[in-house]
């Protein structure tokens, strides 16, 4: 090989690498990284460890459960108030109504 052929080969390879290195990096970043992250979460779930996604999911579920408990107690209190109000407004069964 002549030196000018080697020089052309090196320039061609350099030009290709300038394009291929960023393309490879972007492919790994956007294609392979999410796949590996999901794979790690699956492995962690199989081993019984809880990942950050499951932790936030569990925290969210806990908050929803506490909100439901609060709503149930509020409904119970309102039901008691309505029953008490009905008792006050209804005449007594024994005929002991208030004297005019």
C-alpha positions as a Markdown table, in Angstrom:
| # | Residue | x | y | z |
|---|---|---|---|---|
| 1 | Unk | 0.0 | 0.0 | 0.0 |
| 2 | Unk | 1.2 | 3.4 | -0.8 |
| 3 | Unk | 1.3 | 6.1 | 1.8 |
| 4 | Unk | -1.4 | 8.2 | 0.1 |
| 5 | Unk | -3.7 | 5.1 | 0.2 |
| 6 | Unk | -3.1 | 4.7 | 3.9 |
| 7 | Unk | -3.7 | 8.4 | 4.3 |
| 8 | Unk | -7.1 | 8.2 | 2.4 |
| 9 | Unk | -8.0 | 5.1 | 4.5 |
| 10 | Unk | -7.3 | 6.9 | 7.7 |
| 11 | Unk | -9.3 | 10.0 | 6.7 |
| 12 | Unk | -12.2 | 7.8 | 5.6 |
| 13 | Unk | -12.1 | 5.8 | 8.9 |
| 14 | Unk | -11.9 | 9.1 | 10.9 |
| 15 | Unk | -14.9 | 10.5 | 9.0 |
| 16 | Unk | -16.9 | 7.4 | 9.7 |
| 17 | Unk | -16.0 | 7.3 | 13.4 |
| 18 | Unk | -17.0 | 11.0 | 13.8 |
| 19 | Unk | -20.5 | 10.0 | 12.8 |
| 20 | Unk | -20.7 | 6.4 | 14.2 |
| 21 | Unk | -19.5 | 7.2 | 17.8 |
| 22 | Unk | -22.3 | 9.7 | 18.6 |
| 23 | Unk | -24.9 | 7.5 | 16.9 |
| 24 | Unk | -23.7 | 4.5 | 19.0 |
| 25 | Unk | -23.8 | 6.6 | 22.1 |
| 26 | Unk | -27.4 | 7.8 | 21.5 |
| 27 | Unk | -28.5 | 4.3 | 20.6 |
| 28 | Unk | -27.1 | 3.0 | 23.9 |
| 29 | Unk | -28.6 | 5.9 | 25.8 |
| 30 | Unk | -32.1 | 5.8 | 24.5 |
| 31 | Unk | -32.4 | 2.1 | 23.5 |
| 32 | Unk | -30.4 | 0.0 | 25.8 |
| 33 | Unk | -30.5 | 2.0 | 29.1 |
| 34 | Unk | -34.3 | 1.8 | 29.6 |
| 35 | Unk | -34.2 | -1.9 | 28.8 |
| 36 | Unk | -31.4 | -2.5 | 31.4 |
| 37 | Unk | -33.3 | -0.5 | 33.9 |
| 38 | Unk | -36.4 | -2.6 | 33.5 |
| 39 | Unk | -34.4 | -5.7 | 33.6 |
| 40 | Unk | -32.8 | -4.6 | 36.9 |
| 41 | Unk | -36.2 | -3.9 | 38.4 |
| 42 | Unk | -37.5 | -7.3 | 37.3 |
| 43 | Unk | -34.5 | -9.0 | 39.0 |
| 44 | Unk | -35.0 | -6.9 | 42.1 |
| 45 | Unk | -38.6 | -7.9 | 42.3 |
| 46 | Unk | -37.7 | -11.6 | 42.0 |
| 47 | Unk | -35.2 | -11.3 | 44.8 |
| 48 | Unk | -37.7 | -9.5 | 47.0 |
| 49 | Unk | -36.0 | -6.1 | 47.0 |
| 50 | Unk | -38.1 | -3.1 | 46.4 |
| 51 | Unk | -37.0 | -0.6 | 43.8 |
| 52 | Unk | -37.7 | 3.2 | 43.7 |
| 53 | Unk | -40.7 | 2.7 | 41.4 |
| 54 | Unk | -42.3 | 0.2 | 43.7 |
| 55 | Unk | -41.5 | 2.4 | 46.7 |
| 56 | Unk | -43.3 | 5.4 | 45.3 |
| 57 | Unk | -46.2 | 3.1 | 44.2 |
| 58 | Unk | -46.4 | 1.7 | 47.8 |
| 59 | Unk | -46.3 | 5.3 | 49.3 |
| 60 | Unk | -49.0 | 6.3 | 46.9 |
| 61 | Unk | -51.2 | 3.3 | 47.9 |
| 62 | Unk | -50.6 | 4.1 | 51.6 |
| 63 | Unk | -51.7 | 7.7 | 51.1 |
| 64 | Unk | -54.8 | 6.6 | 49.2 |
| 65 | Unk | -55.7 | 4.1 | 52.0 |
| 66 | Unk | -55.4 | 6.8 | 54.6 |
| 67 | Unk | -57.6 | 9.1 | 52.6 |
| 68 | Unk | -60.2 | 6.4 | 52.3 |
| 69 | Unk | -60.1 | 5.8 | 56.0 |
| 70 | Unk | -60.6 | 9.5 | 56.6 |
| 71 | Unk | -63.5 | 9.6 | 54.2 |
| 72 | Unk | -65.1 | 6.6 | 55.9 |
| 73 | Unk | -64.8 | 8.2 | 59.4 |
| 74 | Unk | -66.3 | 11.5 | 58.0 |
| 75 | Unk | -69.2 | 9.6 | 56.5 |
| 76 | Unk | -69.8 | 7.7 | 59.7 |
| 77 | Unk | -69.8 | 11.0 | 61.7 |
| 78 | Unk | -72.2 | 12.6 | 59.2 |
| 79 | Unk | -74.5 | 9.6 | 59.4 |
| 80 | Unk | -74.6 | 9.9 | 63.2 |
| 81 | Unk | -75.4 | 13.6 | 63.0 |
| 82 | Unk | -78.2 | 12.9 | 60.5 |
| 83 | Unk | -79.7 | 10.2 | 62.8 |
| 84 | Unk | -79.5 | 12.5 | 65.8 |
| 85 | Unk | -81.1 | 15.3 | 63.9 |
| 86 | Unk | -84.0 | 12.9 | 62.8 |
| 87 | Unk | -84.5 | 11.9 | 66.5 |
| 88 | Unk | -84.7 | 15.5 | 67.5 |
| 89 | Unk | -87.3 | 16.4 | 64.8 |
| 90 | Unk | -89.5 | 13.3 | 65.1 |
| 91 | Unk | -92.2 | 13.1 | 67.8 |
| 92 | Unk | -91.5 | 10.6 | 70.6 |
| 93 | Unk | -93.2 | 7.2 | 70.5 |
| 94 | Unk | -94.6 | 7.4 | 74.0 |
| 95 | Unk | -96.6 | 10.5 | 73.5 |
| 96 | Unk | -94.5 | 12.7 | 75.7 |
| 97 | Unk | -94.6 | 15.6 | 73.4 |
| 98 | Unk | -93.8 | 19.1 | 74.5 |
| 99 | Unk | -96.7 | 21.0 | 76.2 |
| 100 | Unk | -97.8 | 24.1 | 74.3 |
